[in-house]
Amino acid sequence: MSARRNVLLIVVDQWRADFVPALGAGFLRTPNLDRLCRAGVTFRNHVTTAVPCGPARASLLTGLYLMNHRAVQNTVPLDARHANLGKALRLIGYDPALIGYTTTTPDPRTTGPKDPRFTTLGDLMDGFRSVGAFEPSMDGYFGWLAQKGYTLPERRQDVWLPEGEDAVPGATDRPARLPAHLTDSAYFTERALTYLKGKGEKPWFLHLGYYRPHPPFVAAAPYHAMYRPEDMPRPIRAESPEAEGRQHPMLGYYLEKIRQASFFERAEGYAASMEAAEIQQMRATYAGMISEVDDQLGQVFAHLDATGQWDNTLIIFTSDHGEQLGDHHLLGKLGYYDESFRIPLVIKDPDAPEQAGRIEDGFTESVDVMPTILGWLGGTAPRACDGRSLLPLLHGTRPADWRTHLTYEYDFRDIFYSQPETGLGLGMDECSLMVVQDARWKYVHFAALPPLLFDLEADPHQFTNLAEDPAHAPVRAMMAERALSHRLRHAERTLTHFRATPEGLEARS
């Protein structure tokens, strides 16, 4: 293999793990993702350690758990003191390019309250160099549309309405008003190819982000009609939203508050009121959006083939988080269900061609991506990093001390577009949960609400809460101890390996 080492980190948005053909989604057509899975290792038990977008991307790009980076919700600032992948790559001689977004709100101590970045959902994380911005406010994409000659509507988001003046908002059986060559997915791909074709012989790192299959759930032709609703997997849910909501107060709150307008431009009504046929059509549209992204990735992969770079590029494919997609009567990414937290991870390591096509069952987390990339490039992850390099797993060896459970967190304090804290009558710093999950048990600990315990063997879809069952008290205690031990082991430790001595400063490894 050439000494030149390139990294392509592909981060899609809201793509859940069970919509990956290599993991069983045989109803999908994704030939380019399939190729990547055949050439690399696909991780079966991979989760994001936080949702939604901002917290998830903060964990992915800093290698820190939510409990440590504390960018706990969209719009909550990320502390400038934290290292991140972009900053770490600069230390080893890379100029980290970014296409897309990171949904990062800046540290207010580094600027002032009138900074325009505080009027948007998020901006770009320090350390990266944008070569194809989407945030803030999607200006980069809308400007590209105008430059292409497309007449933007007065309300720019109306580009994502279904085609036809008589179209009912949310009618995802119709194509989007935008043609396929002008979608945001096409924009990101054009930006990527422009960057890659300009690199010459220098090694590169590219964070290639795609907005899809994130809502609005509407697909350009021909992707809108690529899948039949009746061929989509049926949602997993209780007989009614009311029955579902009895499981937990937080779940009940979201079932009553999530509106369809957050997922379909100008739609009305609540997500929990969607009929079965509407959900199936939404899923078919979601699958079409996935196939569109896959076709766009095919153009990027073709460039790597044509320039001889496929064989010396570390390619990582992942998502920031999943999507409920009607499961448990929910839309979006929230709470404690697997559909929100289990995400794809596929890694093609040119140094391990003998592992091509393998499925890895070990427990992996989004915080592992940063140390993996740095390790592959010969760098070192910051001491504070909570993740572990996946390079041993990519070479077919799982360390004896590898993690025995998954952990993830969710913070549901009030932000400008959602007020669960107020609705549940909690304090701002009481609105948090942590999940500890192994092959058999899933335990959900809340700061100020009742816990949950599920037996995943008997109840894989988590309908029966055993937390108050006396017969399961020992299991609940065991899982709670795991959660506490996890937090103790991963408490902030940037400087804890230093100590003063009579001879001066000492650093332990």
N, C-alpha and C positions, 0 to 999 in steps of 0.2 A: 504494500500500500504506500502511496505517496506520503511524504512528510507533511504536506499541506493538510491541515485539519480544519474543516468547516463544520458549522453547526446550523441546522435548520430546526427551529422550535416552532411547531405549528400549534396554535392555541385557538380552537374553535369555541363557540359560545353556546352553552345550554344543550350540549349533546350528551345524552345519557348512555350509560355503558351497555344496556341491553339493546341498543340500536347499532351494534357492531356485528357484521356477519360472522367474523371469526369467533365471536362469543355466542353464536346461536341465532342471530337475526337473519335467517335465511330468506326473509321476504324482501330484503333490501338489495339494491344493485349499487355497489360501490367498488368498481374494479380497481381503482387506484389505492384506496385504503386496503383492499384485499391484497394487492401487490406488496404494500408496505408490511402487512402482517406476515406474508410469506417470507419476506426478506429479513424480518426482525423478530422481536419477542413481544407478544401480546400479554398484558397483565390482567388476569381475571378478577383479582380482588383489590382494585384500586379506588381510592376515594379522594375527593377534595376534603381538606380539613376544616373548611369554612364555606358558608354561602352568605349572601349572594355575591354579585360580581366583584365589588371592591375588596371585601375581605378575602374572597377566594384567590384573586390575583395577587393580593398582598402576600398570602401564604406561599403561593407558587413561586413568586419572584424574590422573596426574602428568605425562604426556607424556614420561616417561623410559624409556630402555632398562633392562632388568634389570641390566646392567653398572653402572648408575648409581644406581638406587633400592635395589637389593640386598635387597629383600623376596623372596628367591630361591625360597622354597617356602611353601606353606600353613603357618601357625603361626610363620613367621619375621617379626620386627617390621619395620615401616616406619619409617625414620628421620623424626623429627618435624620436622627442618629442611627437608624437601622441601616446595615449594609443590605445590598440587594444584588441580584444577578448582574445588572448592568454595571454597577460600580465595581464589582469583583472582576468582571471581564476586562475592564480597563486596566486593572492592576497587572494583568498578564499579557497586555499588548493588543487586545481586541477592541474594535470600535463597534459596540453593540447597536445594531440597527433594529428599528421597531416599525412594523406596519400594523396599524390597528389602534389599540388602546389598552390602558391598564386600569382605568377607573380609579385613579389615585387623587385624593384631595390633599393639597400640600399642607405642610406643617405651618400653622398660622404664625409661629414664632420666627419664621424665616421671611415673612412678607407682611402685608397689612390687610385690614378687613375689606378694603375696596378692591383688592386684587380680583379681576374678573373670573379667575378660576374658582372662586367661592360662589359663583352664580350658576354653576353647572354641576352635573352629577359627578364629574370627575375629570381629571386631566392625565397627563403622562407622568410616569414615575421617573424621578431623577436618575441619571446614569445612562439612560438610553437616548439614542439619536433617532428622531422620527424621520422616516423616509416615505411615509404614507399615512398621514394622520387621519383619524376618524373623529376623535374628541379634540377639543371641546365642541359640543353641540352638533357633531357630525358635519362641521363646516367643510372639511377637506373633501368629503364625498359629494356634498351638494354643490360645491364649487366645481368639482370634476364633471358633474352632470351638466351644469351650465356651460362649461367649456366644450363639452361634446355636442352642444346645440340643443339640449333638452330644455324646454320651457318649464321652469319650476312653478308649481302652484303657489298661491299666496300662503297657504299653510303647507310648509314643505313636507310634513309627514304624510300628506295626502298621496304622495307617490306610492305609498304602500296600501292604498285602497284597492279593492278588486276592480277589474276592468268593467266599464259600462256605467253610465249615469244611473241606471236603475238597479245597480248592484246593492244588495243588502250588506251593510257592514258586518264583517265576520263570515260572509259567505265564501269560504276558502275553496269551494269547488271551481271558482272562476280564477283566471290568471291575474297576476298583479298588473297594474297599469304600465309598469316599466317593462321593456323588453329585456331578454336575458343578457344581452351584451351591455346593458347599462345598470345592472344590479350592483349592490354593494360588494357582492362576491367577485364580480368581474373587476370592480375597481381595485380591490385588494390584490388580485392576481396581476393586474397590469402594473401596479406599484412594485410588486415583488420582482417581476421580470425586468422592469426598468432598473431596479437596484442590482440584481444579479448580473445583468449584462454589462453593467458599468464597473464591475469589480476587478476585472483583469485577473492577474495571477495572485493577488493578495488573498490570504485566508480571511474568512468572513464568519460572522455570526448574525443570523437574521431571526428575529421573533416575528413570525408571520401570523397575524391574527385574522380571523374571519368572524363576522357578526352573526352568522347563521349557524344552526337553526334557531337562533333567538327570535322571539316575536318582534314585529307583528307576524302572525302565522298566515302568510300569503306568499305564493311561489309564482315566479315568472313562467310563462309558457316556454317549453313544453313540460316543465317539471310539475306544474299544478295537476296534470292529469297522468303522471307517470305511474301512480299507484291507485289501486281500488280501495275504497274504505273498508269493504268487506274482507279484504286480505290482511288488514292490520290487526295486531294483537288487541284483545279486548281489555278495557281498564279493570284494574283490581280495586274493588271498593265495596263498602258496606251497602246494604240495601237502600239506604237513603243518607243524605247529608246529616240529618238529625241523629241517626244511629251512629254515624261515623264520629260526630262531634262529641258524643257522650264519653269517648275515651279519655279526653283531656281538655281542660279549659283553653289552653293555647290553640289547640286544633279547632275547637269550637269557634273561637274568635275568627280565625282565618276563613273558615267555611262560611261565615256570615258576612265577611267583608271583601273578599277578593272579587274584583269586578272584571268582566270580560273585556272592557275597554283597554286594559293593560296588555292585552294579547292580540286584539283585533282592532284596527283603527276605526274609531267612532262606533264601536259596538255598544250595546246596552245590556243590562242584566248582570247577574252574578255568575261566577264560574261554576258554582255548585249546582246551578239550575240547568246546565247544559244537558240536552238529551243525548241518548246513546248514539244516535246517528250523527249528531254534530261532533261528538268526540271522535268517532271513527274517521270522519272527514278531516278533522283537525290533524289526526295522526297521519293520514295519507299525505296531507300538505307538508307536515313536518318531515316525513320521509323524502318527499320531493325536494325540499330545501337541502337535506343531507346529500342527495344525489347531485344537486347543483354544486355544492362545495367540493364534492369528490371530483366532478369534471374539471373544476378549476385547478385542483391539486394536480390533476393529470398534466396540465400545461406546465406547471412548475417542475414536475418530475421529468417531463420530456426535455426541458432545458438542461437539467442536471445530466440526463443521459447523453444529450448531444454534445455537451462540453466535457464529458468524462469525469464529472464531479459526483455522480451517484455513489461511486465506490469509495470515496474518501470523505463523505459527509455523514456526520451523526445526525440522524433524523428522528425527532421526537414528535409524536402526535398525541395531543391531549385536549381536554376541555377545562373551562374554569369550574363548571358545576353541571348538574343534570337538570331535569325538568319533570314535574309531576305528571303533566300531560293527561289529566283526568283521573289518574290513580288516586284513590282515597278522596275523590270528589274535589281535588285541588288542581290548580294551575300554578306554575312558577317554581321557585326554588326556595324552600323554607323548611323549618321544623326539624324533624328527625327521621324522615323516611329515606330509604335507600335510593329511591328514584331521584331525589335531589342531590345526593352525595356521591353515589357510585358513577364514575366517569371513565372514559376510555384512556388507556395509556398504551402506546405502541412505540417501541424504540428499535431502530435499526442501527446497530453498532458495527461499523466496518471492521473492527478488530475481532469480532466473534462470528464469522460467517457460518461456523458449524452449528450455531444455535438458531439459524434461520427457520422460521415457521413454528417455533415452540410457544406453548401457552404456559405462563408462569403463574402458579397458584398462591405464591407467598403474599402476605399482606403488605401493601405498599400505599403510600400517601403522597399527596401533592408536594409536600415539603421535601420529598426526596429528589425532585427534578433538579433543583439548583446544585446540590453537591454532586450529582451525577455528571452534569455538564462540566463543572469546574474540574472534577477528577479526570474526566476524559481528555481535557485540554492541558492537564499537568498542573492545574492550580489547586488551591486549598480552600475549602469552605470555611467561613468565619466560625469561630468557636461557638458563638451563640446559635448557630444553625440547628434547628430541631430535627431536620431530616437526615437520612443516611444515603450514601451513594448506592446506586443500584448496579454498579459495574460488576460486583461478584455475581449477582443474579443474572445479568446479561451474559456472563461467561459460564453459566450452568452450575454455579455454586451458591447455595444459600447458607450464610454464616450460622453457626450453632446458636448464637445469641440473637437471631433475627426476631423481630417483634411477633408476639403471639396474639395480638388483637389490633383492631383499628380504633382510632379516636377521631372525633370531629365535633365541631362546636357551631352554635348558632346564637346570635344576639338579636333580640326583637324589641329593642328600645324604640321610642318614637323618632321618626324622621319626617320630613315635610310631606311625603306622600303616603305615610302609613303610621297609625297611632295605636299599636297593640299595647304599649305600656299604659296608656291612659285607659284603654278599653278593659284591661285586666286589673286595673287598680294597683299597679306595682310601681316601685321606684325605678329610676333609670338604671341603676346598677344592680337591680334584681332581675333584669330581663335577659337571662342567659341560660343556656343548657349545654351539657356535654354528653356525648355518646361514647360508650365503650362497648365494642362489639367483637366477639370472636366467632368461631364456626358454629357454636351452639347458642350462645346467649347474647342478647342486646339489652343494655341498661342505659336509660336516659335519666340523667340527674339535672334537676332544675335548681337555680339559686333560691327560688321562693315559691315554687309550685310543686305539686306532688310528682314523685318519680314514676318511671315506667320500667317494666321488665318483660321481655318477650323470649319465649323458647322458639328459636328459629328452626329447630327440627320439626316440632309439632305445629308451628304457626309461622311459616316463612314470610307471610305478608303482614304480620304484626297487627292482628285484630284483637288479641286477648292479652290484657295487661295483668301480669302476675305479681306486681309489686306489693300488693296488699294481702296476698295469699300467704298465711303462716307457713305453709309447707315449703314455700320458696324463699323464706327469710334468709336461710344460709347463702343461697345463690345471690340474693340481692346484696347481702353484706360483702360477699366476695367481690362482686363487680364494683361496688362502691369503693372498696379498698384499692382495687386496680385504678380507678379514676383518681383517687387521692395520691397514690404512689406515682402515677404518671405525671401529675402536676408538680409533685415535689422534684422528680427527676429532671423535668424540663423547665423549672423555674429559671428566670433570666440569669445568664451566667457569663456575660461578656468578659468580666474582669475577675471572676472567682478563681481562676487558676493562677493569678498573681499573688505574691505575698512578700512583705518586707522582711528582710533578715539583717543581721549585723553586717553582712557583706554587701548589702544592697538588694535590689529587686530580683526576685526569683520567679520564674514561670514554670509551672508543671505542665507536662503533656497529658 
